[in-house]
Structure formats: structure tokens, C-alpha cells
Amino acid sequence: MQTLYVLLNDMHKQVKRSIARALVLLICVLISPLLTACGTLQNIHVEHTVHTAAPENACAKAYRLAQKRQREIKKNQNNTSLKDFETAAKYWKTVAQQCPGRLSESIVYSTQAQWEMLSKKNSDENSNNVSNKSGNESSENTKTTTAQQMEHDSYANLIEVINHYKNFKWTHQPLAQAAEAEDKLAFILQTLAARKEQNIALEYSDMASTNAQTLMRAAGEGTDLRKKVYDIPQEALESGKTHDSASGKDLPIAAIAYMDCAREELDAFNQVIVIEENKTKSAAKSNNNEAGYEYSAVQANNVFKDAIIKLITSRLLRAYAFGYPADSNLVLKN
């Protein structure tokens, strides 16, 4: 009996020791996350104190970089490289996308940088030509071709965007004003094409007319401002030139027409524009599971804005190609 008692007593002690070890292990397991958590919070706190400055927003950063590059170009006019112009154009385009209040400034500076880049590139390519005349002609033809290609690209892009986001509508007045500007340009180009003016084909009139129609499809409810027929002084048609009040020069009608279109569109899209979604159409597309369809109003607005930037840029480039002075002050002061 005594032996049994001793065995039972030993077993009892072993059980107690096992339970104690188990409790210690359990406590360690339970407090381990707390200790880890304390370490994590401390790390977060340290990181927070190190990075106290608020990050620079996208608009402010883009504008700062663009202004800096613009100053550098102005300071080193005769030594500006192709890369400098290319970077400036890219920075100003970012400003156009990120800063709603700086649309005119950014598009004008970006386009001017593109034009200067193209001019310098052509000048470098033609510097080794035996005949300066042939070199200059080649330069002008290349710039004209590039501007024409930009016009084609912007035209195709605008149609693609509006067709893709056809369940969205934008504020009527700005789009109606831009449509009127394109309609006026279409009429002038049609008239000049009929008179066999150089570098003006009827297709450019058709593209401008389609741009006007496309913009009106994207506009909300309101009055259509297009008149279809506009006044062109007969003496201007006879000479192919007319006086430009902004530059104080007599310039080709086409150059002034493209520049006037650009100015009117810059003025139109500097207004507040609101996007509205047709919920019924969106729901229908969602139910049909149409591939590649985007429902985000923010994305639709960003893509539309990019299309407008390309459109106005093409109008400015065409104006410069037809002989309008590539001076940003002549656009921004109006």
C-alpha cells in the first residue's frame, strides 16, 4: 500500500509539473504577438517621425519641373538640344493632364517645344546638304507632313474615345463652342480646297466637320452653335492671305484659321466641365458583358481630356506649319 501511495504521489507531482510547463508555454505563446506588436508599432512610429513632410502633389511637381525646363530653354536658346525640347514637351503635357487651371499655358508651351524640336531636328539633318535651298524645302515638307499626321491621329483618337464612352455626356456649352470652332475651320478649309490652295485637301475639311459632329454627340442637352456657313472676305480669298490682329502680320488664311480654332478651343475647355453618366446604358452594357468596356467616370474624363489635348495641339502645329509665328505670347495673351 505504501508503495502504491508513493507511486501515486510521484504521478501527482509529475502531472503538476506538466501542467505548470504547459501554462508557461501557453503564456509565452499568448504574449509573443503582443511583444511583436509593440515592436511593429515602434517601427511605425519611427518611420512616421522620419517622413513628416507631406508629399508634393502631382500638379505642383509637374508644373515645377515644366517651369524649370522652360527657363533653361529660354536661357540657352542657341544651345538647346533635342532632348531638352522633348523633355519640356513631356513635362508640359503632364501639366495639361494634372492641372485643370493651366490647360492653355501647358498645351501652348508643349506644342511650341514640339515645334522647336521638329525644327531643330530638321535643321540638323539638312546641315550637311549641298544646297541650302533643297535642305530648307525638305525641312518644311517634313514639318508639314508631321503636322498633318498629328491632325489625322487626333481626329481618329477623338472618334474612338467618344464611341467607347458613349454612355457619358459632358457639359454642353464648352463642347458646343469647340464644335463651332471645328465647324468654322471645316468651312474655311473646304473653301480653300475648292480653290486648289497648296497643302489643303478636302479631307481636312471633312475631318474638322466630323470633329464638330463628334463633340456635339458627346455634349449634354443644349443649343447647337454651328452655322455651317461663315463669312470669308473676297479680297482674302483672292490673295490667299489676310491680316492677323494678334501678330500684326498678313498671314495665310489657313494659318489664321487653324490658330483661331485652337484659341477658341482653349477658351472653351478652360471652362468647368462636368461629366454625367447614362446609368441605363451602363447597366445594359454590364448585363451584356461587353469586353473592354470601362464604367469609370474618372477614367472616361481623363481619356477625353487627353483627346482634347491632342486635338488642340494638332491645330497649333498646323497653324505653325502654314506659317503662323510660333510665339506662345501670341496665343496666351488672347
C-alpha positions as CSV (number, residue, x, y, z in Angstrom):
1,M,0.0,0.0,0.0
2,Q,2.9,2.3,0.9
3,T,4.5,1.6,-2.5
4,L,1.2,2.4,-4.3
5,Y,1.0,5.7,-2.3
6,V,4.5,6.7,-3.3
7,L,3.7,5.9,-7.0
8,L,0.5,7.9,-6.9
9,N,2.3,10.8,-5.2
10,D,5.1,10.8,-7.8
11,M,2.5,10.7,-10.6
12,H,0.7,13.6,-8.9
13,K,3.9,15.7,-8.8
14,Q,4.7,14.9,-12.5
15,V,1.2,16.0,-13.5
16,K,1.6,19.2,-11.6
17,R,5.0,19.8,-13.3
18,S,3.5,19.0,-16.7
19,I,0.6,21.4,-16.1
20,A,3.0,24.1,-14.9
21,R,5.1,23.7,-18.0
22,A,2.0,23.8,-20.2
23,L,0.9,27.0,-18.5
24,V,4.2,28.6,-19.0
25,L,4.3,27.6,-22.7
26,L,0.7,28.9,-23.2
27,I,1.6,32.3,-21.6
28,C,4.6,32.6,-23.8
29,V,2.5,31.9,-26.9
30,L,-0.1,34.4,-25.8
31,I,2.3,37.3,-25.0
32,S,4.6,36.7,-28.0
33,P,2.3,38.5,-30.5
34,L,1.9,41.4,-28.0
35,L,5.7,41.8,-27.8
36,T,5.9,41.6,-31.6
37,A,3.1,44.1,-32.0
38,C,4.9,46.5,-29.7
39,G,7.9,46.3,-31.9
40,T,5.9,46.9,-35.0
41,L,4.2,50.0,-33.5
42,Q,7.6,51.3,-32.5
43,N,8.8,50.9,-36.1
44,I,5.8,52.7,-37.5
45,H,6.3,55.5,-35.0
46,V,9.9,55.9,-36.1
47,E,9.1,55.9,-39.7
48,H,6.3,58.4,-39.1
49,T,8.7,60.8,-37.4
50,V,11.3,60.5,-40.1
51,H,8.9,61.2,-43.0
52,T,7.0,64.1,-41.6
53,A,6.9,66.3,-44.8
54,A,3.8,66.0,-46.9
55,P,4.5,64.6,-50.4
56,E,4.4,67.1,-53.3
57,N,1.1,66.7,-55.3
58,A,1.2,65.6,-59.0
59,C,0.2,69.0,-60.3
60,A,2.7,71.0,-58.3
61,K,5.5,68.7,-59.2
62,A,4.7,68.6,-62.9
63,Y,4.4,72.4,-63.0
64,R,7.7,73.0,-61.1
65,L,9.6,70.7,-63.5
66,A,8.0,72.2,-66.6
67,Q,8.7,75.8,-65.5
68,K,12.3,74.8,-64.7
69,R,12.9,73.3,-68.1
70,Q,11.2,76.3,-69.8
71,R,13.6,78.7,-68.0
72,E,16.5,76.6,-69.1
73,I,15.4,76.7,-72.7
74,K,14.8,80.4,-72.6
75,K,18.3,80.9,-71.1
76,N,20.1,78.7,-73.6
77,Q,18.2,79.4,-76.7
78,N,21.1,78.7,-79.1
79,N,22.3,75.6,-77.3
80,T,19.1,73.8,-76.6
81,S,19.2,70.1,-77.5
82,L,16.6,67.9,-79.0
83,K,16.4,66.1,-75.6
84,D,15.7,69.4,-73.8
85,F,12.8,70.2,-76.1
86,E,11.5,66.7,-75.9
87,T,11.6,66.8,-72.1
88,A,9.9,70.2,-72.0
89,A,7.1,69.0,-74.2
90,K,6.6,65.9,-72.0
91,Y,6.6,68.0,-68.8
92,W,4.1,70.5,-70.1
93,K,1.8,67.7,-71.4
94,T,1.8,66.3,-67.8
95,V,0.8,69.7,-66.5
96,A,-2.1,69.7,-69.0
97,Q,-3.3,66.4,-67.7
98,Q,-2.7,67.1,-64.0
99,C,-3.6,70.8,-63.6
100,P,-7.1,71.8,-64.7
101,G,-6.4,75.6,-64.3
102,R,-3.3,75.5,-66.6
103,L,-4.7,73.9,-69.7
104,S,-4.0,76.8,-72.1
105,E,-0.5,77.5,-70.8
106,S,0.6,73.9,-70.8
107,I,-0.8,73.0,-74.3
108,V,0.8,76.1,-75.9
109,Y,4.2,75.5,-74.3
110,S,4.1,71.8,-75.0
111,T,3.2,72.4,-78.7
112,Q,5.9,75.1,-79.1
113,A,8.5,72.7,-77.6
114,Q,7.4,70.0,-80.1
115,W,7.6,72.5,-83.0
116,E,11.1,73.7,-81.9
117,M,12.2,70.1,-81.5
118,L,11.0,69.3,-85.0
119,S,12.6,72.4,-86.5
120,K,15.9,71.7,-84.8
121,K,15.8,68.0,-85.9
122,N,15.2,69.0,-89.5
123,S,17.9,71.7,-89.3
124,D,20.5,69.2,-88.0
125,E,19.5,66.7,-90.7
126,N,19.8,69.3,-93.5
127,S,23.0,70.9,-92.3
128,N,25.1,68.6,-94.5
129,N,23.1,69.2,-97.6
130,V,25.0,70.7,-100.5
131,S,22.1,73.0,-101.4
132,N,20.6,75.1,-98.7
133,K,17.5,75.6,-100.8
134,S,16.9,71.9,-101.1
135,G,17.6,71.4,-97.4
136,N,15.1,74.1,-96.4
137,E,12.4,72.7,-98.6
138,S,13.0,69.2,-97.1
139,S,12.7,70.7,-93.7
140,E,9.4,72.5,-94.4
141,N,8.0,69.4,-96.1
142,T,8.9,67.2,-93.1
143,K,7.3,69.6,-90.6
144,T,4.2,69.9,-92.8
145,T,3.9,66.1,-93.0
146,T,4.3,65.7,-89.3
147,A,1.6,68.3,-88.5
148,Q,-0.7,66.6,-91.0
149,Q,-0.1,63.2,-89.3
150,M,-0.9,64.8,-85.9
151,E,-4.2,66.0,-87.3
152,H,-5.1,62.6,-88.6
153,D,-4.1,61.0,-85.3
154,S,-6.1,63.4,-83.1
155,Y,-9.2,63.0,-85.4
156,A,-9.1,59.2,-85.1
157,N,-8.5,59.4,-81.4
158,L,-11.4,61.7,-80.7
159,I,-13.8,59.4,-82.5
160,E,-12.5,56.3,-80.7
161,V,-12.9,57.9,-77.3
162,I,-16.4,59.2,-77.8
163,N,-17.6,55.9,-79.3
164,H,-16.1,53.9,-76.5
165,Y,-17.6,56.1,-73.7
166,K,-20.8,56.9,-75.5
167,N,-22.8,56.4,-72.2
168,F,-21.2,59.6,-70.9
169,K,-22.1,63.2,-71.6
170,W,-20.0,66.3,-70.9
171,T,-21.1,69.9,-70.0
172,H,-22.8,71.2,-73.1
173,Q,-21.5,74.8,-73.5
174,P,-17.7,74.1,-73.7
175,L,-18.2,71.2,-76.2
176,A,-20.7,73.3,-78.3
177,Q,-18.2,76.1,-78.5
178,A,-15.4,73.7,-79.6
179,A,-17.8,72.2,-82.1
180,E,-18.5,75.6,-83.6
181,A,-14.7,76.3,-83.9
182,E,-14.2,73.0,-85.7
183,D,-17.2,73.7,-87.9
184,K,-15.9,77.1,-88.9
185,L,-12.4,75.6,-89.7
186,A,-14.2,73.0,-91.8
187,F,-15.9,75.6,-93.9
188,I,-12.8,77.7,-94.4
189,L,-10.7,74.6,-95.4
190,Q,-13.5,73.5,-97.8
191,T,-13.5,76.9,-99.5
192,L,-9.7,76.9,-99.8
193,A,-9.6,73.3,-101.1
194,A,-12.1,74.2,-103.7
195,R,-9.7,77.0,-104.8
196,K,-6.8,74.5,-105.0
197,E,-4.8,76.1,-102.3
198,Q,-1.4,74.3,-101.6
199,N,-1.4,71.6,-98.9
200,I,-5.1,71.9,-98.3
201,A,-7.1,68.8,-99.4
202,L,-10.8,68.3,-98.9
203,E,-10.2,65.5,-96.4
204,Y,-9.0,68.1,-93.8
205,S,-12.3,69.9,-94.1
206,D,-14.1,66.6,-93.7
207,M,-12.1,65.7,-90.6
208,A,-12.9,69.1,-88.9
209,S,-16.6,68.7,-89.8
210,T,-16.6,65.2,-88.2
211,N,-14.8,66.5,-85.1
212,A,-17.6,69.1,-84.7
213,Q,-20.2,66.4,-85.0
214,T,-18.4,64.1,-82.6
215,L,-18.1,66.8,-80.0
216,M,-21.8,67.5,-80.3
217,R,-22.6,63.8,-79.7
218,A,-20.6,64.0,-76.5
219,A,-22.3,67.2,-75.3
220,G,-25.2,67.3,-73.0
221,E,-28.5,68.9,-73.8
222,G,-28.3,72.4,-75.2
223,T,-28.2,74.6,-78.4
224,D,-26.1,73.7,-81.4
225,L,-23.9,76.7,-82.2
226,R,-22.8,75.5,-85.6
227,K,-23.7,77.8,-88.5
228,K,-22.3,75.7,-91.4
229,V,-21.6,78.8,-93.5
230,Y,-19.2,81.6,-92.4
231,D,-18.0,84.9,-93.9
232,I,-14.7,85.0,-95.7
233,P,-13.7,88.4,-97.3
234,Q,-13.3,88.1,-101.0
235,E,-10.1,90.0,-101.1
236,A,-8.6,87.5,-98.7
237,L,-9.6,84.6,-100.9
238,E,-8.0,86.4,-103.9
239,S,-4.7,86.8,-102.2
240,G,-4.7,83.7,-100.0
241,K,-3.7,85.9,-97.1
242,T,-5.4,88.2,-94.6
243,H,-4.4,90.4,-91.7
244,D,-3.9,88.8,-88.3
245,S,-4.6,91.2,-85.5
246,A,-2.6,89.2,-82.8
247,S,0.7,89.2,-84.7
248,G,0.1,92.3,-86.8
249,K,1.1,90.5,-89.9
250,D,-0.5,89.4,-93.1
251,L,-0.6,85.6,-93.0
252,P,-2.1,82.7,-95.0
253,I,-5.8,82.2,-94.4
254,A,-5.2,78.6,-93.4
255,A,-2.6,79.6,-90.7
256,I,-5.0,82.0,-89.1
257,A,-8.0,79.6,-89.4
258,Y,-6.1,76.9,-87.6
259,M,-4.9,79.3,-84.9
260,D,-8.3,80.8,-84.4
261,C,-9.7,77.3,-84.0
262,A,-7.0,76.5,-81.4
263,R,-7.7,79.7,-79.5
264,E,-11.5,79.1,-79.4
265,E,-11.0,75.5,-78.2
266,L,-8.5,76.6,-75.5
267,D,-11.1,79.1,-74.3
268,A,-13.9,76.5,-74.4
269,F,-12.1,73.9,-72.4
270,N,-10.8,76.3,-69.8
271,Q,-14.4,76.3,-68.5
272,V,-15.6,74.0,-65.8
273,I,-16.7,70.7,-67.4
274,V,-18.8,68.1,-65.6
275,I,-19.2,64.5,-66.8
276,E,-22.5,62.7,-66.4
277,E,-23.2,59.0,-66.9
278,N,-26.3,57.4,-68.5
279,K,-26.9,54.7,-65.9
280,T,-29.3,52.8,-68.2
281,K,-26.8,52.4,-70.9
282,S,-24.1,51.4,-68.4
283,A,-26.3,48.8,-66.9
284,A,-27.2,47.4,-70.3
285,K,-23.5,47.1,-71.2
286,S,-22.8,45.4,-67.9
287,N,-25.5,42.9,-68.4
288,N,-24.2,42.1,-71.9
289,N,-20.7,41.7,-70.5
290,E,-19.2,43.7,-73.3
291,A,-15.4,43.1,-73.3
292,G,-13.1,46.0,-72.8
293,Y,-15.9,48.4,-71.6
294,E,-14.9,50.9,-68.9
295,Y,-17.5,52.3,-66.5
296,S,-15.4,54.7,-64.5
297,A,-16.4,58.3,-65.0
298,V,-12.9,59.4,-63.8
299,Q,-11.2,57.3,-66.4
300,A,-13.6,58.5,-69.1
301,N,-12.9,62.1,-68.2
302,N,-9.1,61.5,-68.2
303,V,-9.2,59.8,-71.6
304,F,-11.5,62.6,-73.0
305,K,-9.2,65.3,-71.7
306,D,-6.2,63.6,-73.4
307,A,-8.1,63.5,-76.7
308,I,-8.8,67.3,-76.4
309,I,-5.1,68.0,-75.6
310,K,-4.2,66.1,-78.8
311,L,-6.8,67.9,-80.8
312,I,-5.8,71.4,-79.8
313,T,-2.1,70.5,-80.2
314,S,-2.7,69.4,-83.8
315,R,-4.5,72.7,-84.5
316,L,-1.5,74.7,-83.2
317,L,1.0,72.6,-85.1
318,R,-0.9,73.0,-88.4
319,A,-1.1,76.8,-87.8
320,Y,2.7,76.9,-87.4
321,A,3.2,74.6,-90.4
322,F,1.2,77.1,-92.5
323,G,3.3,80.0,-91.4
324,Y,1.8,81.3,-88.1
325,P,4.6,82.6,-85.8
326,A,5.5,80.0,-83.2
327,D,5.3,82.6,-80.3
328,S,3.5,81.4,-77.2
329,N,2.7,85.1,-76.3
330,L,0.5,85.4,-79.4
331,V,-1.7,82.6,-78.1
332,L,-1.7,83.2,-74.4
333,K,-2.3,87.0,-74.5
334,N,-5.7,86.5,-76.2
